């Protein structure tokens, strides 16, 4: 179902869908048997589907069963369910129970980290909680290179969001080291992407990071409004290459093929102007962004803040 068309919006409301893609397995009475979320390979989807079919009890039944007779399987299913609903404290609690019940036969430190990290943005956990969970996940002896890179990617993302660059460093160092001899294409792609923050935050080489970021976007990026704006936004968030970023964001506005893309580029321009204390232009560009995308809830809030900044100068 398309969440924005037809029956989609009503079904999203009914099943409290918070992100895409979300998969919900129902029984013949319409009760939820299982729920999971996120992109993945076909074999993982089939694994999730078959697990639900093999145990068609509802989530409520699994919860009652776990309360009277806890099992690893029920703990994992309940954790997955709550994680897919963005109920991260419950997800972490059930993954923790699964880890205890498994007694070393299975490892849940990676999904524990994943749920904790997602919970940081929602305010359920702190960055310190995420670091503790990341360290536990990395410490597991059987951890694959791809998951080490995923932990580094997530901690880098969290570090940028929480404006704590130092917290990324050990995970980036570990990821780049363990992946250096890999022949796996997916690993190499992730490694190439991580080389950008590695250059910026570990090596402290801004020029190298900018060059690598441009190379990662592929040929023709400088003629694609969305890619141009993505690069300009990265410069803004990273606090590097700001003069070129402003010119490129302006170029993205001219190249934008639709109002949403144009509004996003104007938003980047406004943020860059504000960062460089050009409050007047920040207000002007944000007003244009609001006009281009009047349905946005975020842009009016930014416009209000930029107007306050201008008034306080």
N, C-alpha and C positions, 0 to 999 in steps of 0.2 A: 504494500500500500504506500502511496505517496502521502507523506504527512501533511502536505500543504494543499492537497486537492481532494475533491469528492468526499468520500466518507473518512478520509485520513484524519482531519483535524478532530472530529468527534471521537474516533477510535483512540487517538493519542490522549485525549482528555480522559476517556473511560479507563484506559490502562496505565495512565500516568507515565507516558513515555517522555523521557527527558533528553534523549540523544539518539542519533542515527548512526548505523542501523541498529535497531532493537529487534530481537527475535523472541516471540512469546509462543510457547507450546500450550495449547488448551485441550482439555478433554471434551467429550461430547456435550457436557453440560455448560461449557464455557468457563470452567474454573481453570486457573493457571497451574500447570504441571511443572513448567520450567521456564526460565527467562535468562537470556544472555544478551550481550551487546558488543558491538565492535566488528571491524573488518578482520578477516582472517582467511586462511587457506581452506579449500573445500574439505579436506580430511578432518579439520578441526570442527567445521560445521556439522559434518556427518557424525563425528564422535559425540558432540553435544546433543544432536537430535536422537541418536540411538540410545544414549543414556536416559533421555527423557521417556522414550518409548518403552524401555525395559523396566522402568519404575514409574508407572503412570499415576502414582499418588499425587495429590495436589500439594501445593506449597504449605497450606495450613495443616494437612495431614503429616507432612514431613516434619513440620515444626513441633507438633504434638508428640510424634514418635521420637524425635531427638530429645525432647524434655524427659521422656520416660526411659529411653534406652539410646544413649548417644552413640553414633557411629561416624566414622570418617566420611563416608559417602554422603550422609545427610548434612553433616557440617559443611562440606564443600558445596553441595547444592544450595544450601541456605545462604552461604557466603556469596556465591555467584549471583543469586537472586537479588540480594540486597545491594551488591555492587552495581548491578544493572539498573537499579532504581536510584542510584546515587546516595544510598544510605550507608555511607562509608564506615561509620562507627560499628554498625551491626555486621558489615562485611568483614571488617578486621577482627571482630570478636569471634565470628564463626570460623574464619581461617585459623585463628589462634587455637581454637578448640580442635580443629582438624589436625594441626601440627602436634598438639599434645597426644591426641588419640592415636595418631599414626606411629608414635614411638620410634621414629627413625626409619620406618619402612617407606615413607614418602616425605617429600619436602614441600612445604607451602610457604617458604620465606619469600619466594618471588611474587606470588599473588598477594601476599601480605604487604609487600612493599608497594605493589601497584595500587592497591586500595588505599593505603596510607597516603601515597603521593597525590592521588586524586582528591583525597579528603583535605589536603592542605589548602587547595584553592577554595574549597567550600567552607573553610574555617573549622572543620572537624578535628584537624590535627595541625601541629606546628612543623616548621621546617626541621627542627631538631628531631621530631618523631620520624620524619621521612629519612633523615640521615641515619638514624638508628636502624630503621627497617632496610635501608639500602646496604648498610654494612653487613647486616645479617644475610641478605640475599647474595652479596658478593662473596661472603665467606664460605658458602656452601660448596663443597668439593666437586660436586657434579655439575656445577653451573656452566652452561654452554656459552660460547663466545657471543652468540647473537643476543643472549639475555644480558650479558655484561655490557654490551653496547646499548641495549635498551635502558638499563639502569642509568648509564652515563647520559643518555639522551634526556631522560626524564629529570634527572638531577640538574642538568644544564638548563632545561626549560624552567624548572622551579626556581633555580638560582637567579635567572633573569627576571622572572615574575616578582620574586621577593627581594630583588636588588641585593643579592648576596653572592658575589662572584667567586669568593674564596671557596664556597662550599662545593662548587663544581669540580675543582682542580683534581682531587685524588681519583675521581671516577673517570674523568677524561684521560688522565695519565694511564690508568689501568686498562681502559678500553682500547686506546691506541696501541698499547704494548701487546696485549693478548691477541689482537687482530692483525698484527703486522705480517704474518706468514699465511694468512687465510687465503683459500682459493674460492671460497663460497661467494657467488655474485651478490647475494643480498647483504652479506656481511661487509663486502667491499664497498657497496653503495652507502651503507650506514657509516662506515669508517670515513669515507670521503666527506660525507656531510659533517661528521664530528671534527674533522680536521680544521674546520672554520673556527669553532669556539676554542679548539685546542691552540690554534695559532694566536687567537686573541687573548685568552685568559691564562693559558699555561706559558706560552712563549712570549706573550706580551708584544707581538708583532702585528700592529694594526694594518699596515700596508699589505702584508701577506694574507691576513684574514679577509680583507676586501677583495683581493685578487682571487682567492679560493672561492669566495662567495659568488663572484661573478661567473667563474668557470663552472660552478655546480649548476647554474641555471641553464646551461646549454646554449647552442647557437640560436640567434634570433631573439634572445630575451629582451634586447634593447629596442625591439619593435612591438613588444607585447605589453599593453598597458598594465595588466595584472602583475606580470613578472617584474616590470619596472617598479611598480608601486611596492611590491613585496620586498625588493632590494632596498628601496628608499626607507621603508618601515624598519627593516633590519638595521640600517644605519642609525636611524633615530633611536631604536631601543638599545643599540650597542654604544651609542654616543661617539660614533666614528664617522669620518667622511661626510660631515654634515652639509658642507657647501655643495658638493656634487649631488647629494641626496635631495636637496631642495630643488635643484635644477631638474633632476629626473622625475620627481613627483609632479612638477609643473608640466613636464613632457607627458606624463601618464594621463593628466587631466585632458590634454589635447587629443590623445590617442584613444581615450575611453570610448567604447562602442555602445555603452548603455549608462543610464543614470546612476545605478548602484556602484559600478566601477569608478565612475567619475567622482561620486561622493566619497568613496574610499580614498582616492588619490588626494582630494581636497582636504580630507581629514588628516592625512599624512603631512600635507603642506602646512596645515594649521599647527600641528604638533611641532614640526620642525621650527616654524617661526616663533612659537611660544618658547621653545627650548633655547632659541638664540635671542630671547628678550625682545622680539619684534611683535609686541602685543597687538598692535593695530592690525597688521596683516593676519595675525592668528584669528582675530575676531572676524575679519572680512572673509577669509577662506572657510571658516566654520559656518558662517551664515550661508555661504554658497552650498556647503555640504548638506545642511539642513534642508535647503530648497530642493536639492537634487534627489534627496532620499527622505521625504517627509515622514515615512513610517519608522525610521530609526528611533529607538529610545535612547541611544547613547549620545548621538550628536547634539541634541538640545542641552544635555547636561554639560557637555564639554563647552558649548557656546556660552552658557551661563558662567562657567568658571573662567573662561578667557576674558569675558567682559569684566568680571571682578578684577582680574589681573591688570587689565588696562586701566580701570578706574583707580586702582591702588598705586599706579606708577606716579 
